[in-house]
């Protein structure tokens, strides 16, 4: 998922085992006040699209 989002211009870091329990990987988004509402909405839409393709 992190790779697919990166290809779309979204830099998100995966959190993988052993940092989290096996099969419990997570995505770490770094959001700041420098991000616009449009960027956040586009990221949420891209994430939804990528999840729909799983």
C-alpha positions in Angstrom: 0.0 0.0 0.0 2.8 2.4 0.9 4.5 1.7 -2.5 1.2 2.2 -4.4 0.6 5.5 -2.6 4.2 6.6 -3.2 3.7 6.0 -7.0 0.8 8.5 -6.7 3.0 11.1 -5.1 2.0 10.4 -1.5 4.8 9.7 1.0 3.5 7.4 3.7 5.7 5.0 5.8 4.7 1.5 6.6 5.1 0.2 10.1 5.9 -3.5 9.9 6.7 -6.4 12.2 8.5 -6.4 14.7 7.5 -2.9 15.5 3.9 -4.0 15.5 2.4 -7.6 15.8 2.8 -9.8 12.8 -0.1 -9.3 10.3 -0.9 -5.9 11.9 1.1 -3.6 9.6 0.0 0.0 9.6 0.6 3.2 7.6 2.1 6.2 9.2 1.0 9.5 7.7 2.8 12.7 8.7 0.3 15.5 8.5 1.2 19.1 9.3 -0.3 22.5 9.0 1.6 22.9 5.8 -0.7 20.4 4.1 -3.8 21.9 2.4 -7.3 20.6 2.7 -7.1 19.6 -0.9 -4.0 17.5 -0.4 -5.6 15.7 2.6 -8.8 15.1 0.6 -6.8 13.8 -2.4 -4.8 11.5 -0.1 -8.0 10.0 1.5 -9.5 9.5 -1.9 -6.3 7.8 -3.2 -6.2 5.6 -0.1 -9.8 4.6 -0.6 -9.1 3.7 -4.3 -6.1 1.6 -3.4 -7.9 -0.2 -0.7 -10.7 -0.9 -3.1 -8.2 -2.7 -5.4 -7.0 -5.1 -2.7 
